[in-house]
Amino acid sequence: MTTLIVSDPWDVHARSVAWALENEGERVHIWYTHDYPQKHHVSLRTGGGAAATVLHCLRHERDFDTADIDAVWLRRWYQPESSSQLHPADTRFAQIESTEFVRATINLLDEQRERFWINPVRAKSRADRKAVQLHHAAAVGLDTPPTLISNDPAAIRAFFHEHGGQAIYKPITAASWVSEEKAWATYTTALSEDLLREDASLSNAPGIYQPLLDKAYELRVTIMGRTVIPARLHSQREGHYLTDWRANDFDEAMGCERYPLPEAVEARCLQLMARLGLVFGCIDIVVTRDGRYVFLEVNEMGQFLWLEAINPGLQLLDGFVHFIRSRDPAFVYDWREPAYRYRDYWESRGERGEAEPDEQRHVPLPRVYQMRE
C-alpha cells in the first residue's frame, strides 16, 4: 500500500498522518507542489506504447514515482512559484507552464487507473464553490441562510435593510493584508450603515451577504467516509470574536466536545457529501438560540487535528489514519482505543529527532491573495 499526499512541508496534518501510516508499514510520498519547479525536478513519461503513464519526482528528501500509488490525499494543492532569477517578462509564463503541468499530472493520475482519492479531483473542484455548496445543501433539506452574492450596491443595501440591519459579509475566497508589523485576514464581519456607505467598496468585488444569526454555539462536523464526528465549539464565550470562530486562532479556551448531532441533520450532511462526490469534509453549522441547525459551508479539505489538540477524546488522527488505510468511501470508524494520538505525534518528534522543515530547502508558502498595506 502506497499513499501520495499533496501538501506543504509545514503542514502538520500531512506530517502526522504520514508518521502514523509509515508506522503501519505503508509507503508514503509527500509532493510539495509549491516547491516545483524551483526545488525539484519532475518527469512525466507517456505514449510510445507505454503500458502506463509514470510520474517521477526527484527532490531533496526522497525520489518517488507514481507506479505503485493506490491512494491520493489532496491535502494542500498549491500553485507553483516561479524563480526570482527569471526576467520579470518570463515569470508569468514559467508559472503558467508549471501550474498547468501540476494540474494535468494530478488529473492524469485520476484518469490513469482506479485509486482511492481524498477527495476526487472533479468533486474537489466542484465543492470549492460556496454557491454550489449552498445549492446542494438546500436540495438535501439542510437549513441554509438566505444568501445574496453580489457587487450591486443597491441590492446589498436592500438585503441589509430587509434583515433589519442584522447582516454579515464574508469573502468568496480567503485574503490577507500584510504590513511590516502584522497581518489582517478577511473573516466574517457584521455589517453597519457606515460599512455600506461607499458604492466603490461594494461594487469592485462581489461578496457573500447573509443574515446575522443569533448563535447559541457552533458545530464543526468532520466526515470521513460514513463516519460523522461532530464537535461543539463554545464560540460565543465572552472575550472571543463571536462572528467568526476562526479569528480566535483555534484558542483552546474556546473549548470543544463531541456532540450528539440529530439523526436527521447527520443524514442530510451525508446526503450532501454524496451529492458533491466528497469522501472527506468539515461542515460548519450554527445552532441558533431557537434550536435551528443552520448550514454554513463544507470545507472539502478542512483542518481537523486542532480539535483533537483541544479534546483528545475526539480521536480524529486515529480515525483518519484508519480511513485512509481502508481505501473505502463508506468507511465507518469503530471507536477503538486509539493507536495514534495527535499528542503522541508531537512527543515522537523529539525521540525521532524530527525538526521543523529547513526554510532554505523549500520555497516560502505562497500567499496568492496577499495584499501589501
C-alpha positions as CSV (number, residue, x, y, z in Angstrom):
1,M,0.0,0.0,0.0
2,T,1.4,3.4,-1.0
3,T,-0.1,6.8,-0.4
4,L,0.7,10.1,-2.1
5,I,0.0,13.2,0.0
6,V,0.0,16.5,-1.9
7,S,0.8,19.2,0.7
8,D,3.5,21.5,2.0
9,P,6.4,20.9,4.3
10,W,4.9,22.8,7.2
11,D,1.5,21.1,7.2
12,V,1.2,19.2,10.5
13,H,-1.8,17.2,9.1
14,A,0.3,15.7,6.4
15,R,3.3,15.1,8.6
16,S,1.4,13.4,11.5
17,V,-0.7,11.2,9.1
18,A,2.5,10.2,7.2
19,W,4.1,9.3,10.6
20,A,1.2,7.1,11.5
21,L,0.9,5.4,8.1
22,E,4.6,4.7,8.0
23,N,4.3,3.1,11.4
24,E,1.6,0.8,9.9
25,G,4.1,-0.2,7.2
26,E,2.7,1.9,4.4
27,R,5.0,3.7,1.9
28,V,4.2,7.5,1.9
29,H,5.3,10.1,-0.6
30,I,4.6,13.8,0.0
31,W,4.7,16.1,-3.0
32,Y,5.2,19.7,-2.2
33,T,3.8,21.3,-5.3
34,H,4.7,24.8,-4.4
35,D,8.4,23.7,-4.4
36,Y,8.1,22.8,-8.1
37,P,9.9,23.8,-10.3
38,Q,12.5,25.6,-8.2
39,K,13.4,22.8,-5.7
40,H,12.8,19.6,-7.5
41,H,12.6,18.0,-11.0
42,V,9.6,16.1,-12.3
43,S,9.3,14.0,-15.4
44,L,6.2,12.5,-16.9
45,R,6.5,9.7,-19.4
46,T,3.6,8.5,-21.5
47,G,2.8,7.3,-25.0
48,G,5.0,5.4,-27.4
49,G,3.3,2.1,-26.5
50,A,4.0,2.6,-22.7
51,A,1.7,0.4,-20.6
52,A,1.2,3.1,-18.0
53,T,1.9,6.8,-17.5
54,V,4.5,7.3,-14.8
55,L,5.5,10.5,-12.9
56,H,9.0,10.5,-11.4
57,C,9.7,13.2,-8.8
58,L,13.4,14.0,-8.0
59,R,13.7,16.1,-4.9
60,H,15.9,16.6,-1.8
61,E,14.0,14.3,0.7
62,R,13.2,11.2,-1.4
63,D,12.7,10.3,-5.0
64,F,9.5,8.6,-6.0
65,D,7.3,7.6,-8.9
66,T,3.6,7.0,-9.2
67,A,3.5,3.5,-10.5
68,D,2.5,1.9,-7.1
69,I,0.4,4.6,-5.6
70,D,-3.1,3.4,-4.7
71,A,-4.3,6.3,-2.6
72,V,-4.0,10.1,-3.1
73,W,-4.8,12.7,-0.4
74,L,-5.1,16.2,-1.9
75,R,-4.4,17.9,1.4
76,R,-2.9,21.2,0.1
77,W,-2.6,21.8,-3.6
78,Y,-0.5,24.9,-4.2
79,Q,0.2,26.8,-7.3
80,P,3.9,26.6,-8.2
81,E,6.1,29.6,-7.6
82,S,8.4,31.0,-10.3
83,S,12.0,31.7,-9.6
84,S,13.1,35.2,-8.8
85,Q,16.1,34.7,-11.0
86,L,13.9,34.8,-14.1
87,H,13.4,38.0,-16.1
88,P,10.1,39.6,-15.0
89,A,8.8,39.1,-18.5
90,D,9.2,35.3,-18.2
91,T,7.9,34.9,-14.7
92,R,4.2,34.6,-15.6
93,F,5.0,32.2,-18.5
94,A,7.0,29.9,-16.2
95,Q,4.3,29.9,-13.5
96,I,1.5,29.1,-16.0
97,E,3.5,26.3,-17.6
98,S,4.3,24.8,-14.1
99,T,0.8,25.2,-12.9
100,E,-0.7,23.5,-15.9
101,F,1.9,20.7,-15.6
102,V,0.8,20.0,-12.0
103,R,-2.8,20.3,-12.8
104,A,-2.5,17.9,-15.8
105,T,-0.4,15.4,-13.8
106,I,-2.9,15.2,-10.9
107,N,-5.8,14.8,-13.3
108,L,-3.9,12.2,-15.2
109,L,-3.4,10.2,-12.0
110,D,-7.2,10.2,-11.7
111,E,-7.7,9.1,-15.3
112,Q,-4.9,6.5,-15.4
113,R,-6.4,3.8,-13.2
114,E,-8.6,3.4,-10.1
115,R,-7.2,4.9,-6.9
116,F,-8.7,6.0,-3.6
117,W,-8.9,9.8,-3.6
118,I,-9.4,12.2,-0.7
119,N,-11.1,13.9,-2.4
120,P,-11.7,13.0,-6.1
121,V,-10.4,15.8,-8.4
122,R,-13.7,16.7,-10.0
123,A,-15.5,16.7,-6.7
124,K,-12.9,18.9,-5.1
125,S,-13.2,21.5,-7.9
126,R,-17.0,21.5,-7.6
127,A,-17.1,21.6,-3.8
128,D,-14.7,24.5,-3.6
129,R,-17.5,26.8,-4.8
130,K,-19.6,28.2,-1.9
131,A,-22.6,28.9,-4.0
132,V,-22.6,25.3,-5.3
133,Q,-22.4,24.0,-1.7
134,L,-25.4,26.1,-0.6
135,H,-27.5,25.0,-3.6
136,H,-26.9,21.3,-2.8
137,A,-27.3,21.7,0.9
138,A,-30.7,23.2,0.4
139,A,-31.6,20.5,-2.0
140,V,-31.0,17.8,0.6
141,G,-33.1,19.6,3.2
142,L,-30.4,21.3,5.3
143,D,-31.4,24.7,6.7
144,T,-29.4,27.3,4.8
145,P,-29.4,31.1,5.4
146,P,-30.9,33.5,2.9
147,T,-27.8,34.4,0.8
148,L,-27.0,37.3,-1.6
149,I,-23.8,37.1,-3.6
150,S,-23.5,40.4,-5.3
151,N,-21.5,43.5,-6.2
152,D,-24.6,45.6,-6.7
153,P,-24.6,48.3,-4.0
154,A,-28.4,48.8,-4.2
155,A,-29.1,45.1,-3.9
156,I,-26.6,44.8,-1.0
157,R,-28.2,47.7,0.9
158,A,-31.7,46.4,0.3
159,F,-30.6,43.0,1.7
160,F,-29.1,44.7,4.7
161,H,-32.4,46.6,5.4
162,E,-34.5,43.5,4.6
163,H,-32.9,41.8,7.6
164,G,-33.3,44.8,9.9
165,G,-29.7,45.9,9.7
166,Q,-28.6,42.5,11.1
167,A,-26.4,41.0,8.3
168,I,-22.9,39.9,7.7
169,Y,-20.3,39.9,4.9
170,K,-17.9,37.2,4.1
171,P,-15.5,36.8,1.2
172,I,-15.8,34.3,-1.6
173,T,-12.1,33.5,-1.3
174,A,-9.6,34.0,1.5
175,A,-7.4,37.1,1.6
176,S,-4.9,38.8,3.8
177,W,-3.5,42.3,4.1
178,V,0.1,42.4,5.3
179,S,2.2,45.2,6.8
180,E,5.7,45.0,8.3
181,E,4.1,44.6,11.8
182,K,1.1,42.3,11.4
183,A,-1.4,40.7,9.0
184,W,-5.2,41.1,8.8
185,A,-7.5,38.4,7.4
186,T,-10.9,38.7,5.9
187,Y,-13.1,37.0,8.5
188,T,-16.9,37.1,8.6
189,T,-17.9,40.7,9.5
190,A,-21.1,42.2,10.9
191,L,-22.3,45.0,8.6
192,S,-23.3,48.5,9.5
193,E,-24.6,51.5,7.6
194,D,-21.2,53.0,7.7
195,L,-19.5,50.0,6.0
196,L,-22.1,50.1,3.2
197,R,-21.8,53.8,2.6
198,E,-19.3,53.8,-0.4
199,D,-20.5,52.3,-3.7
200,A,-16.9,51.6,-4.8
201,S,-16.2,49.4,-1.8
202,L,-19.2,47.2,-2.7
203,S,-19.1,47.2,-6.5
204,N,-15.4,46.4,-7.2
205,A,-15.6,42.8,-5.9
206,P,-18.6,40.6,-5.2
207,G,-19.2,39.3,-1.7
208,I,-21.4,36.9,0.2
209,Y,-24.1,38.5,2.3
210,Q,-26.3,36.7,4.9
211,P,-28.4,37.4,8.0
212,L,-26.5,37.7,11.3
213,L,-27.6,34.6,13.1
214,D,-28.4,34.5,16.8
215,K,-25.9,31.8,17.7
216,A,-26.1,29.6,20.8
217,Y,-22.9,27.7,19.7
218,E,-21.4,26.3,16.6
219,L,-20.6,22.8,15.3
220,R,-17.6,21.5,13.3
221,V,-18.7,18.3,11.8
222,T,-15.8,16.2,10.4
223,I,-16.9,13.5,8.0
224,M,-14.6,10.6,6.9
225,G,-16.5,8.2,4.6
226,R,-19.7,7.4,6.5
227,T,-18.1,8.4,9.9
228,V,-19.5,11.6,11.3
229,I,-17.7,13.3,14.2
230,P,-19.5,16.4,15.3
231,A,-17.8,18.8,17.8
232,R,-19.5,21.6,19.6
233,L,-17.5,24.8,19.7
234,H,-18.2,27.3,22.5
235,S,-17.7,30.1,20.1
236,Q,-20.0,32.5,21.9
237,R,-18.0,32.7,25.2
238,E,-17.2,36.2,26.4
239,G,-13.9,37.5,25.3
240,H,-13.9,35.7,21.9
241,Y,-14.5,37.0,18.4
242,L,-18.2,35.9,18.2
243,T,-18.9,36.4,14.5
244,D,-16.2,34.0,13.2
245,W,-14.6,31.4,15.5
246,R,-11.5,31.2,13.1
247,A,-10.5,34.6,14.3
248,N,-9.9,33.1,17.8
249,D,-6.8,31.4,16.4
250,F,-8.1,28.0,17.5
251,D,-7.9,29.1,21.1
252,E,-8.1,26.2,23.5
253,A,-10.1,28.4,25.8
254,M,-13.0,28.2,23.3
255,G,-13.4,24.6,24.2
256,C,-15.0,21.7,22.2
257,E,-16.5,18.3,22.9
258,R,-18.2,15.5,21.0
259,Y,-21.8,16.4,20.2
260,P,-24.9,14.2,19.6
261,L,-26.0,15.5,16.2
262,P,-29.7,14.9,15.5
263,E,-30.1,11.9,13.2
264,A,-32.0,13.9,10.6
265,V,-29.2,16.5,10.4
266,E,-26.5,13.8,10.2
267,A,-28.3,12.0,7.4
268,R,-28.6,15.2,5.4
269,C,-24.9,16.0,5.9
270,L,-24.1,12.6,4.4
271,Q,-26.5,13.2,1.6
272,L,-24.8,16.5,0.8
273,M,-21.4,14.8,0.8
274,A,-22.7,12.2,-1.6
275,R,-24.2,14.8,-4.0
276,L,-20.9,16.7,-4.0
277,G,-18.9,13.5,-4.5
278,L,-16.8,14.0,-1.4
279,V,-15.5,11.3,0.9
280,F,-14.0,13.8,3.4
281,G,-15.0,17.2,4.6
282,C,-15.5,19.6,7.5
283,I,-19.0,21.1,7.7
284,D,-19.7,24.3,9.7
285,I,-23.1,24.6,11.3
286,V,-24.6,27.2,13.6
287,V,-27.0,26.2,16.3
288,T,-29.3,29.1,17.0
289,R,-30.8,30.0,20.3
290,D,-34.2,28.9,19.0
291,G,-32.8,25.4,18.1
292,R,-32.2,25.7,14.3
293,Y,-29.3,23.9,12.7
294,V,-28.1,26.3,10.0
295,F,-25.6,25.0,7.4
296,L,-22.8,27.5,6.5
297,E,-20.4,25.6,4.4
298,V,-18.4,22.4,3.8
299,N,-14.6,22.7,3.6
300,E,-13.6,19.8,1.4
301,M,-10.1,19.8,2.9
302,G,-10.7,21.4,6.3
303,Q,-8.4,21.3,9.2
304,F,-9.4,18.8,12.0
305,L,-6.4,18.0,14.2
306,W,-6.8,21.3,16.1
307,L,-10.0,19.8,17.5
308,E,-8.1,16.8,18.9
309,A,-5.5,19.1,20.3
310,I,-8.2,20.7,22.4
311,N,-10.1,17.5,23.1
312,P,-8.1,14.2,22.7
313,G,-11.3,12.2,23.1
314,L,-12.3,13.1,19.5
315,Q,-9.7,10.6,18.1
316,L,-9.5,12.4,14.8
317,L,-5.9,11.4,13.9
318,D,-6.6,7.7,14.6
319,G,-9.9,7.9,12.7
320,F,-8.3,9.5,9.7
321,V,-5.4,7.0,9.6
322,H,-7.8,4.1,9.6
323,F,-9.9,5.8,7.0
324,I,-7.1,6.3,4.5
325,R,-5.9,2.7,5.1
326,S,-9.3,1.4,4.5
327,R,-9.4,2.8,0.9
328,D,-13.2,2.7,1.5
329,P,-15.5,5.6,0.6
330,A,-18.1,4.1,3.0
331,F,-15.6,3.8,5.9
332,V,-17.1,3.5,9.4
333,Y,-14.8,4.0,12.4
334,D,-15.3,1.6,15.2
335,W,-14.1,3.9,18.0
336,R,-11.4,1.6,19.2
337,E,-8.8,2.5,21.7
338,P,-6.7,4.9,19.5
339,A,-3.4,3.6,18.2
340,Y,-2.5,7.1,17.1
341,R,-3.0,10.2,19.1
342,Y,-2.1,13.7,17.9
343,R,-0.2,14.4,21.1
344,D,1.8,11.2,20.6
345,Y,3.0,12.5,17.2
346,W,4.4,15.6,18.9
347,E,6.1,13.6,21.6
348,S,7.6,11.2,19.0
349,R,9.2,14.1,17.1
350,G,11.8,14.5,19.9
351,E,12.5,10.8,20.0
352,R,13.0,10.7,16.2
353,G,14.9,13.9,16.0
354,E,12.4,15.5,13.7
355,A,12.9,19.2,13.3
356,E,10.8,21.9,11.5
357,P,11.4,21.9,7.8
358,D,14.5,23.8,6.7
359,E,13.3,27.0,5.1
360,Q,16.4,27.1,2.9
361,R,15.3,23.9,1.2
362,H,11.8,25.0,0.4
363,V,10.0,27.8,-1.4
364,P,8.1,30.0,1.1
365,L,4.4,29.2,1.1
366,P,2.6,31.3,-1.5
367,R,0.1,33.8,-0.4
368,V,-2.0,34.0,-3.6
369,Y,-4.4,36.6,-2.2
370,Q,-1.9,38.6,-0.1
371,M,-2.1,42.4,-0.4
372,R,0.6,44.8,0.9
373,E,-0.5,47.7,3.0
